[in-house]
Amino acid sequence: MIKPRIIVTGATGRTGSVVAGELLKAGYPVRAMVRREDGRSARLKAQGAEIALADMSDVERVADALRDVQGAYYCPPLDPYMIQGAVAFTVAAKEARLERIVSLTQWLASPSHPSLMTRQHWLVDRLFSMTPGVAHTIVNPGFFADSYLVTIGLAAHLGLFPWMYGKTRNAPPSNEDIARVAVAALMNPARHAGKSYRPTGPELLGAEDMAKAIGRAVGRSVRVVPTPTWLFMKAARMAGMSIDVMSNVRYYIDDHKRGAFEPGAPTTDVPDVTGRPAEDFETIARRYAALPQNRRTFGNWVRELAQFMTAPLSPGFNLDRYDRELRRPFPSDPQFAPDSKTWQREHGIDDTAEFVAPGHDRIRTATPNR
């Protein structure tokens, strides 16, 4: 039996590269859509993927990339024009008679969120769901595990774990588990069409829990360091993070402080969909600890110490100027996810249970819709 051809957008990214690899191992013809050819796309090509060069907002190039394709993993670009790319993709998908789309969105997606990216995620979810003839499945994780592990080098060399999120918890999933959920949905669209899955790790973890797991992974004691958002932003800029991404992350930090990732977590979506247990945080941390830049060498120690000492003195992002120059739309009544009635309704808020995020108003726990 000939297996359907699957296009993977964002194919060199954190989840897209895993989706492409898993599909190729399962014998599916894969077309990897990338913005440019580089070492990452060369590795995909060596694995057997066909490479398609296209910017998501370029309707004609996207249409060419979708020709003779039956399914798609849609991983949206992290830029302020995401919605334009999604519309272009939808137009091309309709012309190509695409049969199935598994789209990566986010747990926070809601219509009046202060984050432009989050509001656009909410719109894209509905755009794909309204596309006739397409079996659509949503994958909507919260913070990935690697959101907490970007500073594992600091933990390995200085024994410090920066934490911006107060006393709240999360059950963060690995990139690999998120990707495997998407792959399972692509392989069996009849079973997963119309469903929304929230991959999580196997347990809720707070700052101390994560620090201990990271400490075991790097082989030393690691201490939680409460960190103000302004300092985190300066360090992110030093590390080369995009202002497009960080202009949204500033709001996600506040969502996290409000306990947005605790309702309904952990889920059983990873084992239910993939047939494999979700990876625990320590297992994920050990993979990151093994990376060359995080190994405990003298050169890495010097680099981490220098960055730690200079971060408070470095310039941060000028987010106000960014907003003015982008002239981005803003809701008349912006609401963080836990404050949004729409978000509560769409995430299946359970009126029988409540919790209070420290320092914030009472919100109810949730049982995600399936």
N, C-alpha and C positions, 0 to 999 in steps of 0.2 A: 504493500500500500504506500502510495506517495504521500509524504507528510507535507503539510502546508508550509509555504515560505513565510517566515516571520521577520518583520523589520523591527529593529531595536533602536530607538532614538536615545541620544545621550549614551551611545554605546561604549564610550571610553570612560564613563563616570563610575561612581561608587557602586551603584546597583546595576546599571546598564551593562557593564563589562561582565558581571557575574551572570546576568540573564543570558547574554549572548553565549558565554561559555557553557552554561548548563544546557541550553537548547542544542548547541553544536554536539555536545557529548551524547545527547539523546537522539541524534540523527536528523535534526531539523535543519533545512536550509535557512541560513540567517543572512539578512542584509543589515549591515551595521551602518547607521546614519551618523556621520560625524561632521564637524565643522571644518576640520583640517586633517591632513595626513601627518602623522607623527609616529613616535615609537609605539604609542599605545594602539593606534589603528594598525600598525604593522604587525603587532602581536596578534590582534584579532584576525587579520588576513592569514597569518601563518597557521592559525587554528582552523581555518576553513571558511571564514566569513567573507561575504562579498561586501566591499566598501562602497558606500554612496556618500558623496560630498554634497552637503546641503545645509544652508542656514534655515532654521525652522520657519522664519517669516517669509521665505522666498517660495511663493506658491508654486511656481513652475518647476523649480528644482525638487521641491517636496513631492509634487505630482509624479515626476520622473522616478523618484526613489520608491514610491508606492506602487509602481506598475508591476503587475504580476505577483502582488503580495496578498496574502489572505489574512494575516493577523499582525498585530502591532503591540509592542511594549512602548508606551508613551511616557517618557521621562522629561518633564518640561524644563526648558532652560531657565536658569535662575537670573532673569533680567527683568526690567520693568515693562518689557513689551511681550511678556509671556502670552497674554490674551490674543495678540495679533498672530503669534505663531500657532496657537491652538485653533484659531479660525482657519488659518491656511491649511493646517493639517486636516481639519474636518472637511473642508472643500475637496482636498485631494483624496481623502478617504472615501468620500461619496462617489467621486468619479472612478476610483479604482475598485469600487464595490467591496471594500474591506469587510470582512466577516466578523472580526473580533478585535477588541481593544482592551488591554489591561493598562490602566493609567495609574501613575504614582501621584498621589496628592498628599495631604497632611491632616492629621487629627484635628488641628485647630481651624480648618477651613470653615469660614462663616462670612456672611454678606456685609457686615459692618465693622469688621476688624480694622484697627488702625494700620495694619500691615497691608500694603498694596499687593504683595505676593500672595498673601492668604486670601484676600478677597478674590483675586483672580483664580486661585485654585478652586474656590467654591463655584465660580462661574464655569470653569472648564469642566468640572464634574457634571454639571447640568447640561452643558453643551454636548458632551459625548453621550450622555444618557438619552438625549432627545434625538440623536442621529438615527434615522430609520434603518433597519436591517442589520444593525451592528450589535453583537453581544458584548456588553460593556461590564467590566469588573473594576472596582475601585480598590486600591491598596493605600491605606491612609495611616501610616505610622506617626508617632510623635517624634521627639528627639531621638535620633539614631545613637547607638552606643558610641560611635566615634566622635559625636559632638562633645562627649566628656573626655575622650582620650586624645584630643588634639594637644593637650598639655602633658602627655605621659612622659615626655622627655624631662620636664621639670620635676616630675615625681621621681624618675629614675636617678637623676643627678643631684637634686637638692632636697628630695624628700617632701615636696610640697604639692598639694592638690588644690588649685584655685576653685572656689565655689561661689556662684552668684545667686543661688536660687533659694536661700532661706532654709526652712525646715521641711520643704516638700520633697516628694519622692517621684520616681519614674521607674518603669520596667523597660529599659531601652533595648531595642532589637539590634542584631547585627545586620550589616549590609547584605550578608549572604542569606540570612533568613528572609529578609524582605524580598530579595531577588527570587528565592526558591518558591515563595508564595505566588509571585507573579508568574513564574514558569509553570507551576501547576495549573493556574487558571488559564494560561494560554494553551496548554495541552488538552484541557478538557473544558471548553467554553460552555457546553450544554449544562454542566454541573454548576458552574460558577457565574454564569451570566446574571446580571442584575444584583449581584451581591457586593458588599463592602467588607473588606477585611482589615483588621488593625493588628499587624504583627507586633508582638512585644517579646521581651525577655521573659524568663520563667518566674521572676519575683520582683516586687517593688523594692527599690533601693534608695536610701538617702545618701547624704554626703559621706558619712562615716563608713557606711557599707561599701561604697565605691572605693574609698581611699584604702580600705583594708584589702579589697580584691586587687587593686592596682599594686599595693605593697607586696602581696604574694607573687604577683606577676613579675615585678622588677627586682624582687629579692631584697627589700629593705623596708623599714618603717616609713610610712607616708602620713603626713599631717594635713588635715583640712585647713585651708586658709580662706576665710571669708573675704571676698574680693568685690569691690565696687564696680558697677558696670562701666564707669568711665575709664578705669584702669584696664579692664578686659578689652575695651574697644581700642585703646592705644596699643596693647599687645597684639591684637588682631591686625591692626594696620601694619605694624612692624613685620608681622608674619606674611604679609602680602594678600590678606583677605580682601575680597571685592567689596567696595562700598555698596554696590547693588544688593549684595547678600546681607551685609551688616546693618543696612538701614532697616531691614525687616527683623533681624535677630534681636535688635534692641527691644522690640515689643515681645518677642518670644521669651525673653528673660523675665519680663513682668508676668506673662502668662504662667510660666513655670512657678514663680513665686506665689501665684494665686492657686496653685494646686491643679492646673489644667490637665496634667498628665496622670493624675492618680485615679480619676473616675474610671471604673470598669477594668482597671489593670490589676494583674496581668490577664491577658486573654489566652485562649487555647487555639487561636487561629493558626499559628505556625504548625503545631502537631496535627491539627484537624485537617489542614489543607495539604501539607507536604508529607505527612506520615512520619516525620522526624521530630524529636524534641527540640525546643528552642534552645539556642546556645546561651549559656549563662555568661554574665559579665566578665568573670575572671578568665574564661576561655578566650573571649574576644580580646581582653587586655593583654593576654600573653602573646597573641599574634602581633599586636602593636609594639610590645616591648622588644620583640625579636627584630624589628626593623633596624637597619644600620644606624640611622640617626638617633635612635633611642637606646642603643647599647651603652653600657657604662664604660666609656673610654675617657681619657684625659681631654682629648680634643672636644668631645661632645659636652663634657662638664664645663669647659671654658666657654663654649658657645652659649650654653643655657644660663650660666652665671652672668655673662655679659648682657644677654637679653633681659634677664630678670632685673638687673641693676639699672638699665637704661630705659626700660618701658615707661616708668612714671614721668620721665623727662622728655619723651618723644611726643610729636604732635599726634593728635587723634583725628578721627574723621570729622569733617565739617558737615554734619547731617542736615542742619538747617539750610545751608547753602545748596546742598544736593537737592533737597525738596523744592526749593525755589526754582532752581534751574530746570529740574525735571517737569515742574508744573503738574505734578501728579494729582489726580482726583482724590478727594478725601471725604469720607462720609460725614453727614451733618451731625450724626450722633454716634461717634466711634465707640465700639464696645469690645473689650477683650473677650476671648472665647467663653470663659465661665460666666460672664455677665450677659451673654447673648441668649435671648429666649429661643431664637432660631437654632443656635448651636445646641442648646439643651434638648430641644425637641428632636432634632435630627440625630442626636447621639443617644436617644432613648433614656432620658433621665428617669431614674427610679425614685418615686416620691417617698418610698418607705425607708430610705437610708440617707443620712446626711453626714458631712464632715466639715470642719472649718480649716481652711488654709491659714496658717499663722499670720496675723496682721491684716487679714482680709475678711470680707463679708462671708457669711455662710453660703455654701453651695452644696448641691446634692451630688451623690455618687451616681454613676451611670452604668447601664448595661448596653454596650454598643449594639446597634441594629445589625442584623445579618441579612 
